């Protein structure tokens, strides 16, 4: 009888622990405003939408122009960039590298390795941060639930 109770308690603890590892971001989207340097323009602003599914993230960056310094009052331009990546989450900290995806003329970086061989790389965006009570803070930018 005592062994049965110990087994039940152990299974209960394991079940509770597995619930704690559930990805709380799964199926959620977050919106933030970022400045980024593209081409020769000076710090354009993007409305960035992060959509999480399982351990993956889709990043959509829409180029916007903010009217009267009010982020709620902006005009969307025709440029949009998409990135996909895998999310690493530990406790409240998360990190991901997302690579250019589904775009015409995706920017490709050309690098030469130590042997002198040229290689092409898709543009990538790296995000590091943490989960807050109001959303996410990644690279110092606050993202709020959509």
WOTA-V823154 format. One record per backbone hydrogen bond with DSSP energy under -0.5 kcal/mol. NH is the residue of the N-H (numbers start at 1). CO is the residue of the C=O. Records with the same first field share a line. If there is no record, write none. Layout:
# WOTA-V823154
NH = CO, CO
This chain:
# WOTA-V823154
5 = 1
6 = 2
7 = 3
8 = 4
9 = 5
10 = 6
11 = 7
12 = 8
13 = 9
14 = 10
15 = 11
16 = 12
17 = 13
18 = 14
19 = 15
20 = 16
21 = 17
22 = 19
24 = 22
26 = 23
27 = 52
28 = 25
30 = 50
31 = 144
32 = 48
34 = 46
36 = 44
38 = 36
41 = 38
43 = 41
44 = 36
45 = 64
46 = 34
47 = 62
48 = 32, 46
49 = 47, 60
50 = 30, 48
51 = 49, 58
52 = 28
53 = 56
56 = 53
57 = 85
58 = 51
59 = 83
60 = 49, 58
61 = 59, 81
62 = 47, 60
63 = 61, 79
64 = 45
65 = 75
67 = 70, 73
68 = 66
70 = 67
71 = 69
73 = 70
74 = 72
75 = 65
77 = 63
81 = 61
83 = 59
84 = 99
85 = 57
86 = 97
87 = 55
88 = 95
89 = 87
90 = 93
93 = 90
94 = 129
95 = 88
96 = 127
97 = 86
98 = 125
99 = 84
100 = 123
101 = 82
106 = 103
109 = 121
111 = 109, 119
113 = 117
116 = 113
119 = 111
121 = 109
123 = 107
125 = 98
127 = 96
129 = 94
130 = 137
131 = 92
132 = 135
135 = 132
136 = 143
137 = 130
138 = 141
139 = 128
141 = 138
143 = 136
144 = 31
145 = 134
146 = 29
